[in-house]
Amino acid sequence: MNALSKTLRDALDRDDAIALLRGAISHESITGNEANVVGYLDQQMRKRGIENLDTIDFLPGRPNISGTRKGAGNGRRLLFIGHTDTVHVDGWREHWAGDPREDPFGAPIIADEIWGRGAGDLKAGICTSLAALTLLDRAGIRLKGDVDFAFVGDEESGQPGSGVSAGVKAHTARIASGDLPRPDFVVYTEPTRLAVYPAQIGFFIADITITGKSAYFGVPELGHDALKASHAVMSALWAHSDTISARAEHALVGKGSLLITTLNGGGFIAVPERCTLSLIRKLLPGESLDSAAAELECVIRGAITDPKITMEITYPAGRDHALGGTATEIDSDHPALAMLGSAVASAMPGRGGVEGAPFWSETPFFVNGLNIPAVYCAPGDIRNCHTFEERVSVEEYLAGVVAFADFMTRFCGVEGN
């Protein structure tokens, strides 16, 4: 632990930081209900000296909130951003009935872990960035550069008519137009167990409808079997996935792949007329989403040999691209990576390493859309998010507060130095 990290650790108000996170978890914000937690964040941001607060609806009744902690001047601008919405809690109460964890928004502390929906994904990250400001104030440190904060909705998918990154689209559009200042570096507070993720996968989802012609089972020659065609298509897709995986491997995010996730179809004592498949394609940084989709369609068409069988493909999960979400990667030599990793390692030895994101989230809107370098870093473990086990370690969370405060000083500079 370096001298600054020790100073910050000694100045940390543990009770305040923990209460901040538990309060955020207690404000249910399942996608579509972001306003419920935004009101809480507004109060907390004002309390922690964040100015120029803006609460603007990206869709009716669904607000983003942003603001700035002004520095003394002559420093670089840093942005911390995270999504306010969480996935649903269906089945949570039944799973934990009679247990202290029964209320998904109760935020109990059990065995030095804070439990609840959104604990890791990603209210711990949001609260880590806000508590870091209070820590700097308690330590008597004033930054040179400005620190921006933006908390946006609609990142999570799963709720009907939502989950298309409408919140971050609205926020980055304001940066692109000049309505908001352009940051020099972005930390998106997805849970990484305090690793630093400068690269992430891309993806698209494809829904495939295969249509033939039904016929009575006794005269199958009069029909055109959609289920049989689907079998041929799936075999071709699995072979295509093997080809994709063998093609390349990225040092941080591994190999590309294709996963068939659903199959529905069949006939009632008849030749099946219609089948539907769904799949998800994992892309590596540098892979073109358009090219990958075109290649997929070629594979599917090549597998259907009956000219009477028709095929339709739709792509329902557009994010920063009409078909899906693009992969991203920033320069591994970017100095902010070393700054952030070192700050984390000082606060919690063994953490702060450079890894790749095994998920898709919203840094492409900055990296690919605005040419602004961005990484993921925050407390929490993505492996227990979206589950009944969602929780975050108190030790990791508090180390994150110290690390973020330390990183702010390194990146933005300190008045008087």
SELO-204146 format. One record per residue (C-alpha): residue in one letter; x, y, z; residue number from 1. Coordinates in Angstrom, 1 decimal. Last residue first. Layout:
REM residues N
+----+--------+--------+--------+-----+
: aa :      x :      y :      z :   i :
+----+--------+--------+--------+-----+
:  A :      X :      Y :      Z : NUM :
...
+----+--------+--------+--------+-----+
***
This chain:
REM residues 417
+----+--------+--------+--------+-----+
: aa :      x :      y :      z :   i :
+----+--------+--------+--------+-----+
:  N :    1.3 :   19.6 :   -6.9 : 417 :
:  G :   -0.7 :   22.3 :   -5.1 : 416 :
:  E :   -4.1 :   21.1 :   -6.4 : 415 :
:  V :   -4.0 :   17.4 :   -7.2 : 414 :
:  G :   -3.9 :   15.8 :  -10.6 : 413 :
:  C :   -6.9 :   14.5 :  -12.7 : 412 :
:  F :   -5.5 :   11.0 :  -13.5 : 411 :
:  R :   -3.4 :   10.2 :  -10.4 : 410 :
:  T :   -5.8 :   12.0 :   -7.9 : 409 :
:  M :   -8.8 :   10.3 :   -9.4 : 408 :
:  F :   -7.0 :    7.0 :   -9.3 : 407 :
:  D :   -6.5 :    7.3 :   -5.6 : 406 :
:  A :  -10.1 :    8.1 :   -5.0 : 405 :
:  F :  -11.2 :    5.1 :   -7.2 : 404 :
:  A :   -8.8 :    2.8 :   -5.3 : 403 :
:  V :  -10.0 :    3.9 :   -1.8 : 402 :
:  V :  -13.6 :    3.4 :   -2.8 : 401 :
:  G :  -12.7 :    0.1 :   -4.5 : 400 :
:  A :  -11.1 :   -1.2 :   -1.3 : 399 :
:  L :  -14.4 :   -0.4 :    0.5 : 398 :
:  Y :  -16.3 :   -2.5 :   -2.0 : 397 :
:  E :  -13.8 :   -5.4 :   -1.9 : 396 :
:  E :  -13.9 :   -5.5 :    1.9 : 395 :
:  V :  -17.7 :   -5.3 :    1.9 : 394 :
:  S :  -17.9 :   -8.2 :   -0.6 : 393 :
:  V :  -20.7 :   -7.8 :   -3.1 : 392 :
:  R :  -23.9 :   -9.8 :   -3.5 : 391 :
:  E :  -26.1 :  -11.5 :   -6.1 : 390 :
:  E :  -26.8 :  -15.1 :   -5.2 : 389 :
:  F :  -30.4 :  -15.2 :   -6.5 : 388 :
:  T :  -28.9 :  -14.7 :   -9.9 : 387 :
:  H :  -28.6 :  -11.8 :  -12.4 : 386 :
:  C :  -25.2 :  -11.1 :  -10.9 : 385 :
:  N :  -23.3 :  -14.0 :   -9.2 : 384 :
:  R :  -20.8 :  -14.5 :  -12.0 : 383 :
:  I :  -20.4 :  -10.8 :  -12.7 : 382 :
:  D :  -18.5 :  -10.5 :   -9.4 : 381 :
:  G :  -18.6 :   -7.1 :   -7.6 : 380 :
:  P :  -16.3 :   -4.2 :   -7.1 : 379 :
:  A :  -15.7 :   -1.9 :  -10.1 : 378 :
:  C :  -13.7 :   -1.5 :  -13.3 : 377 :
:  Y :  -14.7 :   -1.4 :  -17.0 : 376 :
:  V :  -12.6 :    0.6 :  -19.4 : 375 :
:  A :  -13.0 :    3.6 :  -21.7 : 374 :
:  P :  -10.9 :    5.5 :  -24.3 : 373 :
:  I :  -12.9 :    8.2 :  -26.1 : 372 :
:  N :  -13.2 :    7.7 :  -29.9 : 371 :
:  L :  -16.8 :    8.9 :  -29.8 : 370 :
:  G :  -18.8 :    5.9 :  -31.2 : 369 :
:  N :  -16.2 :    3.1 :  -31.1 : 368 :
:  V :  -14.7 :    3.8 :  -27.7 : 367 :
:  F :  -17.5 :    5.8 :  -26.1 : 366 :
:  F :  -20.7 :    4.0 :  -27.3 : 365 :
:  P :  -18.6 :    0.9 :  -27.3 : 364 :
:  T :  -18.3 :    1.2 :  -23.5 : 363 :
:  E :  -21.9 :    0.1 :  -23.0 : 362 :
:  S :  -22.0 :   -3.5 :  -21.9 : 361 :
:  W :  -21.2 :   -6.9 :  -23.5 : 360 :
:  F :  -19.9 :   -9.7 :  -21.3 : 359 :
:  P :  -16.8 :  -11.8 :  -20.9 : 358 :
:  A :  -14.9 :   -8.5 :  -20.3 : 357 :
:  G :  -11.1 :   -8.9 :  -20.7 : 356 :
:  E :   -8.4 :   -8.8 :  -18.1 : 355 :
:  V :   -5.8 :   -6.4 :  -16.8 : 354 :
:  G :   -4.9 :   -6.9 :  -13.2 : 353 :
:  G :   -6.1 :   -4.5 :  -10.5 : 352 :
:  R :   -6.4 :   -7.0 :   -7.7 : 351 :
:  G :   -3.7 :   -9.0 :   -5.8 : 350 :
:  P :   -3.2 :   -6.4 :   -3.2 : 349 :
:  M :   -6.3 :   -4.4 :   -2.4 : 348 :
:  A :   -5.8 :   -0.6 :   -2.1 : 347 :
:  S :   -2.4 :   -0.5 :   -3.7 : 346 :
:  A :   -3.4 :   -3.0 :   -6.3 : 345 :
:  V :   -6.4 :   -0.8 :   -7.2 : 344 :
:  A :   -4.4 :    2.4 :   -7.6 : 343 :
:  S :   -1.8 :    0.5 :   -9.7 : 342 :
:  G :   -4.4 :   -0.9 :  -12.0 : 341 :
:  L :   -6.0 :    2.6 :  -12.4 : 340 :
:  M :   -2.7 :    4.3 :  -13.2 : 339 :
:  A :   -1.5 :    1.5 :  -15.5 : 338 :
:  L :   -4.7 :    1.6 :  -17.5 : 337 :
:  A :   -4.6 :    5.4 :  -17.5 : 336 :
:  P :   -1.3 :    5.4 :  -19.3 : 335 :
:  H :   -2.8 :    3.8 :  -22.5 : 334 :
:  D :   -0.3 :    1.0 :  -23.4 : 333 :
:  S :   -3.0 :   -1.6 :  -23.8 : 332 :
:  D :   -4.6 :    0.6 :  -26.5 : 331 :
:  I :   -8.3 :    0.3 :  -26.2 : 330 :
:  E :  -10.5 :   -2.6 :  -27.2 : 329 :
:  T :  -14.2 :   -2.9 :  -28.2 : 328 :
:  A :  -16.6 :   -5.4 :  -29.5 : 327 :
:  T :  -19.8 :   -4.1 :  -31.2 : 326 :
:  G :  -23.3 :   -4.7 :  -29.9 : 325 :
:  G :  -26.2 :   -6.0 :  -31.9 : 324 :
:  L :  -27.7 :   -5.8 :  -35.4 : 323 :
:  A :  -28.4 :   -2.0 :  -35.7 : 322 :
:  H :  -25.1 :   -1.2 :  -34.0 : 321 :
:  D :  -24.6 :    0.6 :  -30.7 : 320 :
:  R :  -27.3 :   -1.7 :  -29.3 : 319 :
:  G :  -29.5 :   -3.8 :  -31.6 : 318 :
:  A :  -30.9 :   -6.9 :  -30.0 : 317 :
:  P :  -33.7 :   -8.2 :  -32.2 : 316 :
:  Y :  -31.8 :   -9.3 :  -35.3 : 315 :
:  T :  -34.2 :  -11.0 :  -37.7 : 314 :
:  I :  -33.7 :  -13.9 :  -40.0 : 313 :
:  E :  -36.3 :  -15.4 :  -42.5 : 312 :
:  M :  -36.0 :  -18.8 :  -44.2 : 311 :
:  T :  -38.1 :  -20.5 :  -46.9 : 310 :
:  I :  -38.3 :  -24.2 :  -47.7 : 309 :
:  K :  -39.7 :  -25.0 :  -51.1 : 308 :
:  P :  -36.2 :  -25.0 :  -52.6 : 307 :
:  D :  -35.3 :  -28.0 :  -50.4 : 306 :
:  T :  -31.5 :  -27.8 :  -49.9 : 305 :
:  I :  -31.3 :  -25.6 :  -46.8 : 304 :
:  A :  -27.8 :  -25.8 :  -45.4 : 303 :
:  G :  -26.3 :  -23.2 :  -47.8 : 302 :
:  R :  -28.9 :  -20.6 :  -46.8 : 301 :
:  I :  -27.9 :  -21.0 :  -43.2 : 300 :
:  V :  -24.2 :  -20.7 :  -43.8 : 299 :
:  C :  -24.7 :  -17.6 :  -46.1 : 298 :
:  E :  -26.8 :  -16.0 :  -43.4 : 297 :
:  L :  -24.0 :  -16.5 :  -40.8 : 296 :
:  E :  -21.4 :  -15.0 :  -43.1 : 295 :
:  A :  -23.5 :  -11.9 :  -43.7 : 294 :
:  A :  -24.0 :  -11.6 :  -39.9 : 293 :
:  A :  -20.2 :  -11.8 :  -39.3 : 292 :
:  S :  -19.5 :   -9.3 :  -42.0 : 291 :
:  D :  -21.9 :   -6.8 :  -40.6 : 290 :
:  L :  -20.6 :   -7.3 :  -37.0 : 289 :
:  S :  -17.1 :   -6.7 :  -38.2 : 288 :
:  E :  -14.5 :   -8.4 :  -36.1 : 287 :
:  G :  -11.7 :   -6.2 :  -34.7 : 286 :
:  P :  -12.4 :   -7.0 :  -31.1 : 285 :
:  L :  -13.8 :  -10.5 :  -30.9 : 284 :
:  L :  -17.4 :  -11.5 :  -31.7 : 283 :
:  K :  -19.7 :  -13.8 :  -29.8 : 282 :
:  R :  -22.8 :  -14.9 :  -31.8 : 281 :
:  I :  -26.1 :  -15.6 :  -30.1 : 280 :
:  L :  -28.7 :  -18.0 :  -31.5 : 279 :
:  S :  -32.4 :  -18.4 :  -31.8 : 278 :
:  L :  -34.3 :  -21.0 :  -33.8 : 277 :
:  T :  -37.8 :  -21.2 :  -35.1 : 276 :
:  C :  -39.6 :  -24.0 :  -36.8 : 275 :
:  R :  -42.6 :  -24.1 :  -39.2 : 274 :
:  E :  -44.5 :  -26.6 :  -41.3 : 273 :
:  P :  -43.8 :  -29.8 :  -39.4 : 272 :
:  V :  -45.2 :  -32.8 :  -41.4 : 271 :
:  A :  -48.2 :  -34.0 :  -39.5 : 270 :
:  I :  -49.4 :  -35.8 :  -36.5 : 269 :
:  F :  -49.5 :  -32.4 :  -34.8 : 268 :
:  G :  -46.4 :  -30.7 :  -36.2 : 267 :
:  G :  -43.1 :  -29.5 :  -34.9 : 266 :
:  G :  -41.4 :  -26.3 :  -33.8 : 265 :
:  N :  -39.2 :  -24.5 :  -31.3 : 264 :
:  L :  -35.5 :  -24.4 :  -30.9 : 263 :
:  T :  -33.6 :  -22.2 :  -28.5 : 262 :
:  T :  -30.1 :  -21.1 :  -27.5 : 261 :
:  I :  -27.9 :  -22.0 :  -30.5 : 260 :
:  L :  -24.4 :  -20.7 :  -29.5 : 259 :
:  L :  -21.9 :  -19.3 :  -31.8 : 258 :
:  S :  -18.2 :  -18.7 :  -30.9 : 257 :
:  G :  -15.3 :  -16.3 :  -31.0 : 256 :
:  K :  -12.3 :  -17.2 :  -28.9 : 255 :
:  G :  -10.7 :  -15.7 :  -25.8 : 254 :
:  V :  -11.5 :  -12.3 :  -24.3 : 253 :
:  L :   -8.1 :  -11.1 :  -23.2 : 252 :
:  A :   -5.5 :  -12.6 :  -25.5 : 251 :
:  H :   -7.9 :  -12.8 :  -28.4 : 250 :
:  E :   -8.1 :  -16.1 :  -30.2 : 249 :
:  A :   -8.6 :  -16.6 :  -33.9 : 248 :
:  R :  -10.0 :  -18.8 :  -36.6 : 247 :
:  A :  -10.5 :  -22.0 :  -34.7 : 246 :
:  S :  -13.4 :  -20.7 :  -32.7 : 245 :
:  I :  -15.1 :  -19.4 :  -35.9 : 244 :
:  T :  -14.7 :  -22.7 :  -37.7 : 243 :
:  D :  -16.1 :  -24.6 :  -34.7 : 242 :
:  S :  -19.1 :  -22.2 :  -34.6 : 241 :
:  H :  -19.6 :  -22.8 :  -38.3 : 240 :
:  A :  -19.8 :  -26.6 :  -37.7 : 239 :
:  W :  -22.4 :  -26.0 :  -35.0 : 238 :
:  L :  -24.3 :  -23.7 :  -37.5 : 237 :
:  A :  -24.2 :  -26.3 :  -40.2 : 236 :
:  S :  -25.6 :  -29.0 :  -37.9 : 235 :
:  M :  -28.3 :  -26.5 :  -36.8 : 234 :
:  V :  -29.3 :  -25.7 :  -40.3 : 233 :
:  A :  -29.6 :  -29.4 :  -41.3 : 232 :
:  H :  -31.7 :  -30.0 :  -38.2 : 231 :
:  S :  -33.8 :  -27.0 :  -39.1 : 230 :
:  A :  -34.4 :  -28.4 :  -42.5 : 229 :
:  K :  -35.7 :  -31.6 :  -41.0 : 228 :
:  L :  -38.0 :  -29.6 :  -38.7 : 227 :
:  A :  -39.3 :  -27.5 :  -41.6 : 226 :
:  D :  -40.4 :  -30.6 :  -43.5 : 225 :
:  H :  -41.8 :  -29.9 :  -47.0 : 224 :
:  G :  -45.1 :  -31.7 :  -47.4 : 223 :
:  L :  -46.8 :  -33.9 :  -50.0 : 222 :
:  E :  -44.2 :  -36.7 :  -49.6 : 221 :
:  P :  -45.4 :  -37.0 :  -46.0 : 220 :
:  V :  -48.6 :  -38.8 :  -47.1 : 219 :
:  G :  -49.6 :  -40.7 :  -44.0 : 218 :
:  F :  -48.4 :  -38.0 :  -41.7 : 217 :
:  Y :  -50.8 :  -35.4 :  -43.2 : 216 :
:  A :  -48.9 :  -32.5 :  -44.8 : 215 :
:  S :  -47.5 :  -29.2 :  -43.7 : 214 :
:  K :  -45.4 :  -27.0 :  -45.9 : 213 :
:  G :  -42.1 :  -25.4 :  -45.1 : 212 :
:  T :  -41.1 :  -22.4 :  -43.0 : 211 :
:  I :  -37.8 :  -21.8 :  -41.2 : 210 :
:  T :  -37.8 :  -18.8 :  -38.9 : 209 :
:  I :  -34.4 :  -17.6 :  -37.5 : 208 :
:  D :  -33.9 :  -15.2 :  -34.6 : 207 :
:  A :  -30.4 :  -13.9 :  -34.5 : 206 :
:  I :  -28.7 :  -12.3 :  -31.5 : 205 :
:  F :  -25.6 :  -10.3 :  -32.0 : 204 :
:  F :  -22.4 :   -9.9 :  -30.0 : 203 :
:  G :  -19.2 :   -8.0 :  -29.2 : 202 :
:  I :  -16.7 :   -9.1 :  -26.6 : 201 :
:  Q :  -14.8 :   -6.7 :  -24.3 : 200 :
:  A :  -11.4 :   -5.1 :  -24.0 : 199 :
:  P :   -9.8 :   -2.6 :  -21.6 : 198 :
:  Y :  -11.1 :   -4.5 :  -18.5 : 197 :
:  V :   -9.4 :   -3.5 :  -15.2 : 196 :
:  A :   -9.8 :   -6.0 :  -12.4 : 195 :
:  L :  -11.6 :   -4.8 :   -9.3 : 194 :
:  R :  -13.8 :   -7.9 :   -9.0 : 193 :
:  T :  -15.0 :   -6.8 :  -12.5 : 192 :
:  P :  -18.5 :   -5.5 :  -11.8 : 191 :
:  E :  -19.6 :   -2.8 :  -14.4 : 190 :
:  T :  -18.6 :    0.7 :  -13.3 : 189 :
:  Y :  -17.7 :    2.2 :  -16.7 : 188 :
:  V :  -14.5 :    4.2 :  -16.3 : 187 :
:  V :  -14.1 :    6.8 :  -19.0 : 186 :
:  F :  -11.1 :    8.9 :  -20.1 : 185 :
:  D :  -10.5 :   12.3 :  -21.5 : 184 :
:  P :  -14.1 :   13.4 :  -21.0 : 183 :
:  R :  -16.0 :   15.5 :  -23.6 : 182 :
:  P :  -18.1 :   18.2 :  -22.0 : 181 :
:  L :  -21.9 :   18.0 :  -22.3 : 180 :
:  D :  -24.1 :   19.9 :  -24.7 : 179 :
:  G :  -21.3 :   19.6 :  -27.3 : 178 :
:  S :  -23.4 :   17.6 :  -29.7 : 177 :
:  A :  -21.3 :   14.4 :  -29.3 : 176 :
:  I :  -21.5 :   14.7 :  -25.5 : 175 :
:  R :  -25.2 :   15.1 :  -25.6 : 174 :
:  A :  -25.5 :   12.1 :  -28.0 : 173 :
:  T :  -23.4 :   10.2 :  -25.5 : 172 :
:  H :  -26.1 :   10.7 :  -22.9 : 171 :
:  A :  -29.1 :    9.9 :  -25.0 : 170 :
:  K :  -27.5 :    6.7 :  -26.4 : 169 :
:  V :  -26.5 :    5.8 :  -22.8 : 168 :
:  G :  -30.1 :    5.9 :  -21.7 : 167 :
:  A :  -31.6 :    4.1 :  -24.7 : 166 :
:  S :  -29.3 :    1.2 :  -24.2 : 165 :
:  V :  -31.7 :   -1.2 :  -25.9 : 164 :
:  G :  -33.1 :   -2.8 :  -22.8 : 163 :
:  S :  -36.8 :   -2.0 :  -23.1 : 162 :
:  G :  -40.0 :   -2.9 :  -24.9 : 161 :
:  P :  -40.6 :   -5.9 :  -22.8 : 160 :
:  Q :  -38.2 :   -6.3 :  -19.8 : 159 :
:  G :  -35.4 :   -8.7 :  -20.3 : 158 :
:  S :  -32.5 :   -6.6 :  -21.3 : 157 :
:  E :  -30.4 :   -4.5 :  -18.9 : 156 :
:  E :  -28.9 :   -1.2 :  -20.1 : 155 :
:  D :  -32.1 :    0.9 :  -20.0 : 154 :
:  G :  -31.0 :    3.6 :  -17.7 : 153 :
:  V :  -28.1 :    6.0 :  -17.2 : 152 :
:  F :  -25.9 :    7.2 :  -14.3 : 151 :
:  A :  -23.4 :    9.9 :  -15.4 : 150 :
:  F :  -20.7 :   11.3 :  -13.2 : 149 :
:  D :  -18.0 :   13.8 :  -14.3 : 148 :
:  V :  -14.8 :   14.5 :  -12.5 : 147 :
:  D :  -13.1 :   17.8 :  -13.3 : 146 :
:  G :   -9.3 :   18.1 :  -13.2 : 145 :
:  K :   -7.1 :   19.8 :  -10.5 : 144 :
:  L :   -8.4 :   17.7 :   -7.7 : 143 :
:  R :   -8.7 :   18.8 :   -4.1 : 142 :
:  I :   -7.5 :   16.6 :   -1.3 : 141 :
:  G :   -8.3 :   17.2 :    2.4 : 140 :
:  A :   -8.5 :   13.5 :    3.3 : 139 :
:  R :  -12.2 :   13.9 :    4.3 : 138 :
:  D :  -12.8 :   15.6 :    0.9 : 137 :
:  L :  -11.1 :   12.8 :   -1.0 : 136 :
:  L :  -13.1 :   10.2 :    0.9 : 135 :
:  T :  -16.4 :   12.0 :    0.1 : 134 :
:  L :  -15.4 :   11.9 :   -3.6 : 133 :
:  A :  -14.6 :    8.2 :   -3.4 : 132 :
:  A :  -18.0 :    7.5 :   -1.9 : 131 :
:  L :  -19.5 :    8.6 :   -5.3 : 130 :
:  S :  -17.4 :    6.4 :   -7.4 : 129 :
:  T :  -17.9 :    3.4 :   -5.1 : 128 :
:  C :  -21.6 :    4.0 :   -5.0 : 127 :
:  I :  -22.0 :    3.7 :   -8.8 : 126 :
:  G :  -19.8 :    0.6 :   -8.8 : 125 :
:  A :  -21.6 :   -1.1 :   -6.0 : 124 :
:  K :  -24.9 :   -0.2 :   -7.7 : 123 :
:  L :  -24.0 :   -2.4 :  -10.7 : 122 :
:  D :  -24.7 :   -5.1 :  -11.1 : 121 :
:  G :  -23.0 :   -6.0 :   -7.9 : 120 :
:  A :  -25.6 :   -5.1 :   -5.3 : 119 :
:  G :  -28.3 :   -4.7 :   -8.0 : 118 :
:  R :  -30.6 :   -7.2 :   -6.5 : 117 :
:  G :  -29.6 :   -7.8 :   -2.9 : 116 :
:  W :  -26.8 :   -8.9 :   -0.6 : 115 :
:  I :  -23.9 :   -7.0 :    1.1 : 114 :
:  E :  -21.1 :   -9.4 :    2.1 : 113 :
:  D :  -19.2 :   -9.5 :    5.4 : 112 :
:  A :  -20.7 :  -12.9 :    6.4 : 111 :
:  I :  -24.2 :  -11.5 :    5.8 : 110 :
:  I :  -25.0 :   -7.9 :    5.4 : 109 :
:  P :  -28.6 :   -7.4 :    4.5 : 108 :
:  A :  -29.5 :   -5.2 :    1.5 : 107 :
:  G :  -33.3 :   -5.4 :    2.0 : 106 :
:  F :  -34.0 :   -4.9 :   -1.8 : 105 :
:  P :  -34.3 :   -8.6 :   -2.7 : 104 :
:  D :  -36.3 :   -9.2 :    0.5 : 103 :
:  E :  -35.8 :  -12.8 :    1.5 : 102 :
:  R :  -32.1 :  -12.4 :    2.2 : 101 :
:  P :  -32.6 :  -12.7 :    6.0 : 100 :
:  D :  -34.0 :  -16.2 :    5.2 :  99 :
:  G :  -37.6 :  -17.3 :    5.7 :  98 :
:  A :  -38.3 :  -17.5 :    2.0 :  97 :
:  W :  -35.0 :  -17.1 :    0.1 :  96 :
:  H :  -36.0 :  -18.9 :   -3.2 :  95 :
:  E :  -39.6 :  -17.8 :   -2.9 :  94 :
:  R :  -38.5 :  -14.2 :   -2.4 :  93 :
:  W :  -36.2 :  -14.3 :   -5.4 :  92 :
:  G :  -38.6 :  -16.0 :   -7.8 :  91 :
:  D :  -38.9 :  -13.1 :  -10.2 :  90 :
:  V :  -36.4 :  -10.4 :   -9.1 :  89 :
:  H :  -36.0 :   -8.6 :  -12.4 :  88 :
:  V :  -32.8 :   -7.2 :  -13.9 :  87 :
:  T :  -31.3 :   -3.9 :  -12.7 :  86 :
:  D :  -31.5 :   -0.4 :  -13.9 :  85 :
:  T :  -29.1 :    2.5 :  -12.8 :  84 :
:  H :  -26.4 :    2.0 :  -15.4 :  83 :
:  G :  -22.9 :    3.2 :  -14.8 :  82 :
:  I :  -20.6 :    6.1 :  -15.6 :  81 :
:  F :  -17.5 :    7.6 :  -14.1 :  80 :
:  L :  -16.0 :   10.3 :  -16.3 :  79 :
:  L :  -12.6 :   11.9 :  -16.0 :  78 :
:  R :  -11.5 :   15.3 :  -17.2 :  77 :
:  R :   -7.7 :   16.1 :  -17.2 :  76 :
:  G :   -6.3 :   18.8 :  -15.0 :  75 :
:  N :   -5.5 :   22.5 :  -15.4 :  74 :
:  G :   -8.3 :   23.7 :  -13.1 :  73 :
:  A :   -9.2 :   23.6 :   -9.4 :  72 :
:  G :  -11.6 :   20.7 :  -10.0 :  71 :
:  K :  -15.4 :   20.8 :  -10.4 :  70 :
:  R :  -17.3 :   17.7 :   -9.3 :  69 :
:  T :  -19.7 :   17.3 :  -12.2 :  68 :
:  G :  -23.2 :   16.1 :  -12.8 :  67 :
:  S :  -25.4 :   13.5 :  -14.5 :  66 :
:  I :  -28.8 :   11.8 :  -14.0 :  65 :
:  N :  -30.6 :    9.8 :  -16.6 :  64 :
:  P :  -34.4 :    9.7 :  -16.4 :  63 :
:  R :  -37.2 :    7.3 :  -17.3 :  62 :
:  G :  -40.6 :    8.9 :  -16.9 :  61 :
:  P :  -40.9 :    9.5 :  -20.7 :  60 :
:  L :  -37.8 :    8.2 :  -22.4 :  59 :
:  F :  -34.3 :    9.6 :  -22.1 :  58 :
:  D :  -35.7 :   11.8 :  -19.3 :  57 :
:  I :  -33.2 :   14.4 :  -18.1 :  56 :
:  T :  -32.0 :   14.9 :  -14.5 :  55 :
:  D :  -29.0 :   17.3 :  -14.7 :  54 :
:  L :  -26.9 :   18.2 :  -11.7 :  53 :
:  N :  -24.5 :   21.1 :  -12.4 :  52 :
:  E :  -22.6 :   20.3 :   -9.2 :  51 :
:  I :  -21.5 :   17.3 :   -7.3 :  50 :
:  G :  -20.6 :   18.2 :   -3.7 :  49 :
:  R :  -21.2 :   14.9 :   -2.0 :  48 :
:  K :  -24.6 :   15.8 :   -0.5 :  47 :
:  R :  -25.8 :   16.9 :   -3.9 :  46 :
:  M :  -24.8 :   13.5 :   -5.4 :  45 :
:  Q :  -26.5 :   11.7 :   -2.6 :  44 :
:  Q :  -29.8 :   13.5 :   -3.0 :  43 :
:  D :  -29.8 :   13.0 :   -6.8 :  42 :
:  L :  -28.8 :    9.4 :   -6.3 :  41 :
:  Y :  -31.9 :    8.8 :   -4.3 :  40 :
:  G :  -34.2 :   10.4 :   -6.9 :  39 :
:  V :  -32.4 :    8.4 :   -9.6 :  38 :
:  V :  -33.2 :    5.2 :   -7.7 :  37 :
:  N :  -36.9 :    5.3 :   -8.2 :  36 :
:  A :  -36.6 :    7.0 :  -11.6 :  35 :
:  E :  -35.0 :    3.8 :  -13.0 :  34 :
:  N :  -38.3 :    2.0 :  -13.0 :  33 :
:  G :  -38.2 :    0.8 :  -16.6 :  32 :
:  T :  -35.5 :   -1.7 :  -16.0 :  31 :
:  I :  -35.8 :   -2.9 :  -12.4 :  30 :
:  S :  -34.9 :    0.0 :  -10.1 :  29 :
:  E :  -35.8 :   -0.9 :   -6.6 :  28 :
:  H :  -34.4 :    1.6 :   -4.1 :  27 :
:  S :  -33.1 :   -0.5 :   -1.3 :  26 :
:  I :  -30.0 :   -1.3 :   -3.3 :  25 :
:  A :  -29.1 :    2.3 :   -3.4 :  24 :
:  G :  -29.6 :    2.7 :    0.3 :  23 :
:  R :  -27.4 :   -0.3 :    1.0 :  22 :
:  L :  -24.7 :    1.3 :   -1.1 :  21 :
:  L :  -24.7 :    4.6 :    0.6 :  20 :
:  A :  -25.0 :    3.0 :    4.1 :  19 :
:  I :  -21.8 :    1.1 :    3.3 :  18 :
:  A :  -19.9 :    4.2 :    2.3 :  17 :
:  D :  -21.1 :    6.2 :    5.3 :  16 :
:  D :  -20.3 :    3.5 :    7.7 :  15 :
:  R :  -16.8 :    2.9 :    6.3 :  14 :
:  D :  -15.8 :    6.6 :    6.5 :  13 :
:  L :  -12.4 :    6.4 :    4.9 :  12 :
:  A :   -9.7 :    8.7 :    6.2 :  11 :
:  D :   -7.3 :    5.9 :    7.2 :  10 :
:  R :   -7.7 :    4.2 :    3.9 :   9 :
:  L :   -7.1 :    7.4 :    2.1 :   8 :
:  T :   -3.9 :    8.1 :    3.9 :   7 :
:  K :   -2.8 :    4.5 :    3.4 :   6 :
:  S :   -3.5 :    4.8 :   -0.4 :   5 :
:  L :   -1.5 :    8.0 :   -0.5 :   4 :
:  A :    1.5 :    6.4 :    1.2 :   3 :
:  N :    1.5 :    3.4 :   -1.0 :   2 :
:  M :    0.0 :    0.0 :    0.0 :   1 :
+----+--------+--------+--------+-----+
***
